[in-house]
Amino acid sequence: MSHTTFYKLLDRFKEHGEAGLYDKERVPGIKPNQTPTDVEGAILAFVLDHPTYGPKRISAELKKRCIRVGETAVYGVLKRNSLNTRRDRLKWVDSLQPPQEKTAWELDKEASQHRHVHAPQPGYLMGQDGKLVGRLANIGKVYVQVGVDCASSYGWAKLYTDKTADSAADFLIHVHSDCQSKGVEVQRVLTDNGKEYGSSEPTYGHTYGAACLILGIKHKTTKVKHPWTNGYAERFVQTLYQEFFQVALRRKRYTSVEELQADLDRYLLYYNWERPHQGRRTRGRTPAQAFFVPYPDQLLLPAPKLAA
């Protein structure tokens, strides 16, 4: 304790006794320019009816009601009540409403956060999905079919100019052939209920269903309006868009699907062999390491050299 602090406390002890040794209760300072409470109440009442209005609009509307308050003062009231963003104001309105019973769809989505896809080994289950990449000049619409092994996150992707059953079946054959060359057998495939995939009961009357029967792959489909059930494929599509398509399509003008596919293949080499994952299954390994060596105590395969 410094001399200054000691003598300050000594003087307080002499003047107030033992009570002078305790910290004084802090009293909020007087703010003469703070918005009066009645005006603040009027602002909050107006926000309750119009939560999407900003400070400037609120100030103008209140002036019509003979309540003269500036835009800055309105913002100060909103900030003091943690309502300075439109999202916060909408949440505030929601919190004042009586709780509503959740639908079966909402309950199922919440429960899905605690459920995990059962895939004990590579090849046990592959998630497949198809999305529109975009409309490219001199090419037209370009779609991507993606597949991801749910046990290792090892991924495949192939570009097409249509989103048909023939394209979906061709991609399934491509993945099946690639897995066989690596000594892995695809046992099941999970898709959504798109027309290109048909039903979960494959038949020779549908191209994709016929491919599943010929290859001996069990076809599973997600529940209607439950895209998160095929979360591995959905997340892989998102990764491709964020890390490859959004960058590649800005850096280069592609003149053919084959040219874009070549760059996509180079990215897939990086994704599968060099990009470590932090998922529950991979535990920091690359997808290739988890795909070929499912147990971390075994030797890991070296990654292939990427072309410059």
KEDO-18555 format. One line per field, with one value per residue (C-alpha): x, y, z. Coordinates in steps of 0.25 Angstrom, whole numbers, plus 5000, padded with zeros to 4 digits. Layout:
BEGIN
X	[X,...]
Y	[Y,...]
Z	[Z,...]
//
This chain:
BEGIN
X	[5000,5006,5007,4996,4986,4990,4988,4975,4969,4974,4967,4954,4956,4957,4945,4935,4941,4941,4930,4940,4949,4938,4937,4926,4914,4915,4904,4901,4905,4895,4893,4886,4885,4879,4866,4854,4848,4834,4840,4848,4836,4829,4841,4841,4825,4827,4838,4829,4819,4830,4843,4848,4849,4863,4866,4864,4850,4846,4850,4842,4830,4830,4831,4817,4812,4817,4829,4841,4853,4866,4872,4884,4875,4867,4879,4884,4871,4872,4886,4883,4873,4881,4872,4881,4880,4868,4871,4871,4858,4851,4857,4851,4837,4838,4842,4829,4820,4814,4822,4817,4817,4828,4825,4829,4839,4845,4846,4853,4863,4867,4868,4877,4888,4890,4889,4901,4901,4905,4917,4927,4937,4940,4930,4919,4911,4913,4905,4902,4896,4895,4895,4895,4909,4904,4902,4916,4918,4918,4915,4902,4897,4908,4904,4913,4910,4917,4920,4926,4929,4923,4933,4945,4940,4947,4941,4938,4932,4929,4923,4911,4903,4890,4884,4878,4877,4887,4897,4894,4896,4909,4915,4911,4918,4930,4931,4929,4940,4950,4947,4949,4962,4966,4961,4948,4934,4923,4911,4901,4898,4889,4882,4871,4857,4861,4856,4869,4871,4857,4852,4859,4854,4863,4857,4862,4851,4860,4874,4880,4872,4877,4891,4889,4884,4895,4906,4900,4898,4887,4880,4875,4867,4865,4852,4844,4849,4860,4873,4881,4880,4890,4899,4912,4909,4902,4915,4924,4916,4917,4932,4934,4926,4934,4948,4948,4936,4935,4950,4953,4941,4946,4961,4959,4949,4946,4943,4939,4934,4946,4955,4948,4948,4963,4964,4954,4961,4974,4966,4960,4975,4978,4964,4966,4981,4986,4974,4973,4959,4954,4942,4939,4943,4955,4961,4971,4975,4973,4961,4971,4978,4964,4959,4971,4975,4963,4970,4981,4990,4994,5004,4998,5000,5008,5001,5003,5011,5002,5004,5009]
Y	[5000,5014,5025,5033,5022,5019,5033,5034,5022,5027,5041,5033,5025,5037,5044,5032,5021,5007,5010,5019,5007,5001,5005,5015,5011,5016,5026,5028,5041,5051,5052,5065,5062,5048,5046,5048,5035,5038,5040,5028,5020,5026,5022,5007,5007,5011,5001,4990,4993,4996,4987,4988,5004,5010,5022,5032,5027,5026,5040,5045,5037,5042,5056,5054,5050,5063,5056,5064,5055,5054,5042,5042,5042,5030,5022,5025,5019,5007,5005,5006,4996,4986,4989,4996,4986,4981,4967,4970,4978,4966,4957,4966,4965,4950,4949,4957,4947,4935,4922,4914,4899,4894,4886,4872,4878,4887,4876,4867,4877,4880,4865,4863,4872,4861,4849,4844,4837,4822,4819,4810,4808,4814,4810,4807,4819,4830,4843,4848,4861,4870,4885,4896,4903,4914,4919,4921,4929,4920,4908,4910,4903,4895,4885,4878,4864,4861,4849,4848,4836,4838,4830,4838,4851,4846,4854,4853,4863,4863,4874,4872,4881,4875,4870,4857,4842,4839,4849,4844,4829,4833,4839,4827,4818,4827,4827,4812,4810,4819,4812,4798,4803,4807,4794,4800,4795,4805,4798,4809,4822,4833,4844,4854,4851,4858,4853,4849,4839,4833,4826,4818,4805,4804,4798,4796,4806,4817,4820,4823,4811,4802,4806,4803,4789,4786,4791,4784,4797,4800,4813,4821,4834,4846,4850,4860,4874,4869,4872,4872,4857,4857,4866,4861,4863,4877,4881,4877,4885,4897,4895,4893,4906,4914,4909,4906,4911,4925,4927,4920,4926,4940,4937,4930,4931,4916,4912,4898,4889,4880,4892,4895,4880,4879,4890,4884,4871,4878,4884,4870,4865,4876,4874,4859,4858,4871,4878,4873,4872,4875,4865,4855,4844,4849,4855,4864,4854,4857,4850,4841,4836,4833,4826,4817,4815,4816,4814,4825,4815,4810,4816,4827,4828,4839,4850,4850,4862,4872,4878,4892]
Z	[5000,4996,5007,4999,5000,5015,5019,5011,5018,5032,5030,5026,5038,5047,5041,5039,5048,5043,5033,5025,5022,5013,4998,4996,4987,4973,4969,4955,4950,4946,4931,4928,4913,4914,4907,4917,4922,4916,4902,4904,4907,4895,4886,4892,4890,4875,4873,4878,4867,4856,4860,4846,4846,4848,4857,4845,4842,4856,4859,4847,4850,4865,4860,4853,4867,4873,4880,4876,4877,4869,4861,4871,4883,4877,4875,4889,4894,4885,4889,4904,4903,4894,4882,4873,4862,4854,4858,4873,4871,4864,4875,4886,4879,4878,4893,4897,4890,4897,4894,4883,4882,4873,4860,4858,4847,4857,4868,4858,4853,4868,4871,4858,4865,4875,4865,4856,4843,4846,4837,4844,4832,4819,4808,4818,4814,4803,4803,4789,4785,4772,4772,4761,4760,4751,4737,4730,4717,4704,4713,4719,4732,4740,4751,4760,4766,4779,4787,4801,4809,4823,4830,4826,4818,4806,4794,4779,4770,4755,4746,4737,4728,4733,4746,4741,4745,4735,4741,4755,4751,4743,4756,4764,4754,4755,4770,4771,4760,4768,4781,4775,4770,4784,4790,4796,4793,4793,4801,4802,4796,4803,4794,4795,4788,4775,4762,4757,4769,4768,4780,4791,4785,4772,4760,4746,4741,4746,4742,4755,4762,4751,4754,4769,4766,4756,4765,4777,4785,4795,4792,4804,4803,4813,4819,4811,4815,4823,4816,4828,4829,4817,4825,4820,4805,4808,4816,4805,4794,4803,4805,4789,4787,4798,4795,4780,4771,4777,4776,4763,4755,4759,4755,4742,4730,4726,4712,4715,4726,4724,4727,4740,4743,4742,4753,4761,4761,4766,4777,4781,4782,4792,4799,4801,4803,4809,4816,4831,4836,4850,4850,4861,4851,4845,4857,4850,4839,4824,4818,4810,4823,4829,4816,4815,4829,4838,4851,4855,4861,4847,4838,4830,4815,4809,4801,4786,4780,4774,4760,4760]
//
